[in-house]
Amino acid sequence: MQPAAKLDAVPSATKPGECEYVLETQIGHLLRRAHQRHVAQFEKEVGDLDLTPTQFAALAKISERGEVSQNLLGRMTAMDPATIQGVIQRLMARGLIDRRPDPNDRRATLLRLSAPGRTLTREAIRRAHHVSKGVLEPLTPDDRAQLTALLRKLTDLT
């Protein structure tokens, strides 16, 4: 039986300068950094409204649609069933959304903004425009349009 190798005895895979993977050029890293920029801007602009980005997304989509089932809302906001359920529970606990049975499907319920939810969502949407503007500020108008179009293509939202 051979003794276990020491960690410090393991040779490095490459020497400095020989790496073929430069982190700062990789799409995943760049998207994560862009996301961090967005989250920081969102917190700065919307943080005092006590909304997470996922809660805001749900409110914005409900506002856009008027009424929507929880299942469809989860799909439209790219949230899995457990996540959207938690988001809905927190928004309902705050009195921002109402729920009613779907007259066309006894198994489903429809979600809509409550009066306080409409007021808060209008303000959050106003501020969210500032978030997008702040995140995209370093880009030219043409670059902004191109980036948005490319991201929509990557996320199948074209």
C-alpha positions in Angstrom: 0.0 0.0 0.0 1.4 3.4 -1.0 1.3 6.4 1.3 -1.2 9.2 0.4 0.3 12.0 -1.7 0.9 15.3 0.0 -1.2 18.2 -1.3 1.9 20.4 -1.7 3.6 17.7 -3.7 1.0 17.9 -6.5 2.5 19.6 -9.5 0.5 22.5 -11.0 -1.2 21.8 -14.3 0.4 24.8 -16.0 3.1 27.3 -15.4 2.2 31.0 -15.0 1.5 32.5 -18.4 0.6 29.1 -20.0 -3.1 29.0 -19.1 -5.4 28.8 -22.1 -8.4 30.0 -20.0 -8.5 33.7 -19.2 -11.4 34.2 -16.8 -12.1 37.8 -17.8 -12.8 36.7 -21.4 -15.4 34.0 -20.5 -19.1 34.7 -21.0 -20.1 33.1 -17.7 -17.8 35.3 -15.7 -18.8 38.4 -17.7 -22.5 37.7 -17.2 -22.0 37.2 -13.5 -20.1 40.5 -13.2 -22.9 42.2 -15.2 -25.4 40.6 -12.9 -23.5 41.9 -9.8 -23.6 45.4 -11.3 -27.4 45.1 -11.9 -28.0 43.8 -8.3 -26.0 46.6 -6.8 -27.9 49.2 -8.9 -31.2 47.5 -8.1 -30.4 47.7 -4.3 -29.4 51.3 -4.6 -32.6 52.4 -6.5 -35.2 50.0 -5.1 -33.8 48.6 -1.9 -35.9 50.9 0.4 -39.1 49.4 -1.1 -38.1 46.0 0.5 -38.4 44.1 -2.8 -36.0 41.4 -4.1 -35.4 41.3 -7.8 -37.5 38.2 -8.0 -40.4 39.8 -6.1 -40.1 42.8 -8.4 -40.2 40.6 -11.5 -43.4 38.9 -10.2 -45.1 42.2 -9.5 -44.0 43.8 -12.8 -45.4 40.8 -14.8 -48.6 40.7 -12.8 -49.0 44.4 -13.5 -48.3 43.9 -17.2 -50.8 41.0 -17.4 -53.5 42.2 -15.0 -54.2 38.6 -13.8 -52.1 35.5 -14.1 -51.9 32.0 -12.7 -49.1 31.2 -10.4 -47.9 28.5 -12.8 -47.8 30.9 -15.8 -46.2 33.6 -13.7 -43.4 31.2 -12.7 -42.7 30.4 -16.4 -42.9 34.0 -17.5 -40.4 35.1 -14.8 -38.1 32.0 -15.2 -38.7 30.8 -11.6 -39.1 27.2 -10.7 -42.3 26.2 -8.8 -40.8 26.3 -5.4 -39.2 29.8 -5.9 -42.4 31.3 -7.3 -44.4 29.8 -4.5 -42.2 31.5 -1.9 -42.3 34.8 -3.8 -46.1 34.7 -4.0 -46.4 33.8 -0.3 -44.2 36.8 0.7 -46.0 39.2 -1.6 -49.4 38.0 -0.2 -48.2 38.3 3.4 -47.3 42.0 2.6 -50.8 42.5 1.1 -49.3 43.3 -2.4 -51.2 40.7 -4.3 -54.6 39.1 -4.1 -55.6 35.6 -5.2 -58.9 34.3 -6.6 -60.1 31.0 -8.0 -59.7 30.6 -11.8 -63.2 30.3 -13.2 -61.9 28.2 -16.1 -59.7 25.8 -14.1 -60.8 24.7 -10.6 -57.2 23.6 -9.8 -55.7 27.0 -10.5 -55.8 30.4 -8.8 -55.3 33.8 -10.4 -53.1 36.4 -9.0 -53.6 40.2 -9.3 -52.1 43.3 -7.7 -54.0 44.7 -4.7 -54.4 48.4 -4.4 -51.2 48.8 -2.3 -49.5 46.4 -4.7 -50.4 48.6 -7.7 -49.1 51.7 -5.9 -45.8 50.0 -4.9 -45.4 48.4 -8.3 -45.8 51.7 -10.1 -43.1 53.2 -7.9 -40.8 50.2 -8.3 -41.2 50.2 -12.1 -40.3 53.9 -12.2 -37.2 53.2 -10.3 -36.4 50.1 -12.3 -36.1 52.3 -15.4 -33.3 54.1 -13.5 -31.7 50.7 -12.7 -31.5 49.8 -16.4 -30.3 53.2 -17.3 -27.5 53.1 -14.6 -26.4 49.6 -15.6 -26.2 50.4 -19.3 -24.8 53.9 -18.8 -21.3 53.1 -20.0 -22.7 51.9 -23.4 -23.7 53.9 -26.4 -27.4 53.8 -27.4 -26.5 51.4 -30.3 -24.5 49.2 -27.9 -27.4 49.1 -25.5 -29.8 48.0 -28.2 -27.3 45.4 -29.5 -26.6 44.0 -26.0 -30.3 43.7 -25.3 -31.0 42.0 -28.6 -28.1 39.6 -28.1 -29.2 38.7 -24.5 -32.8 38.2 -25.7 -31.4 35.8 -28.3 -29.3 33.9 -25.7 -32.3 33.6 -23.4 -34.8 32.7 -26.2 -36.8 35.9 -25.6 -36.7 37.1 -29.2 
